[in-house]
Amino acid sequence: MSAVKEHIREMLTEMDTSFNGFFEWLEAQYDPASGGFFYARSSKLSEKFTPDIESTAQALNIIERCGLLGNLDEQMKQGLIRFFQSKQDPSTGYFYDADLNMKDDEVMVGRAISYSVGSIRKLGGNVLYPLPNSNSAAPDYIRSPQAYAEWLRSIDLCNSWRGCDRLCNSSPYLRQMDAKTREPFLREALNYFAEIQNPETGLWGEGSWYVRVSGTFKLHTFYGSFDVPMPRLQQMYESLKYTLEHDIAKDMCYIRNPINLLHSMQIDISDEDLEFITEVTLKNLLKLKQSDGGFSRELDHSPTAPNVAQVKKNEFYPDMPKPVHLGLGLREGDMNAGTQATLIRWSLYDLAGLEKPKLEIPPYLFAGYRKG
């Protein structure tokens, strides 16, 4: 093993120590009464909040990514299935949390479909009611390719992260279509994305470097949903490296998004580049480790409403969603950051071509919720 590769391995080993106490924190967010998971410790202790769709799906992603599905007995799996099923509106097919503001955030509504359907199927269950495309409850912009094209062009990209999040949020509705029906919709999207991509940076939209890389990461999920390769990968790669070197990561998403994007690009990366990328990522990740064992979304606290965490008070957006509060905003770990931290770890080991050692996971994890 070269000296550079050995240094990468050492940094990844150091990263693994940051997960000490993490799984105890994860278990503490579980709510056996509902079958779901809370967003943060303050969410559970305050009694002002209930387990929510995103946090529960993110917890399940952590459990799966870390090889812990075997720790869940059938009773707990069925509880999780019932949790997601209970969130579906029989009349529209959408999945909603208790906070009424969620319905006003189209990104959260779209994500809830993917999170809930994916989680239910992962656990071996079935969706109880037809999904929105099946009962004419889908957004108006899905009524025709022309309406979809107009909607795409109406999305403001003054903040690439928020704008691209809205653009890629249309993919759950396209995925519900059969291939023939989907084709003209997909063509409209891909043609438009190619038209507005910056040919020099490979990025989309406006904002800081991290904002634009995050927006590009959002669009990569759209391309990936339909197995379409992203264009201008080399320009994108150079922009990603520039961002890591020159911009400041104040949010877990700014740490995760570049790594997730880089992993999906599937391009050759030199050991020296990977050493630099790993070093910056580790330095940023360690800043977000909290004393309760979890990781926080932001440097000095966990955001109360992660759906608007990327929108700062001094910034204006014509489509500003209403905040969906999930916690008290304390200096504590939150599920949104936790699932991203485990994905960062998985991606960095994979990029380095190194075997991922098992994290130190308590053997009794979730055992207290099993029968007997």
PyMOL commands that set and color helices and strands:
alter all, ss='L'
color gray80, all
select helices_A, chain A and resi 3-17+22-28+41-46+53-65+69-71+74-86+100-104+106-122+132-135+140-142+145-154+160-168+171-175+179-196+209-225+233-246+252-265+271-286+306-308+335-352+367-369
alter helices_A, ss='H'
color red, helices_A
select strands_A, chain A and resi 30-31+36-37
alter strands_A, ss='S'
color yellow, strands_A
deselect
rebuild
show_as cartoon
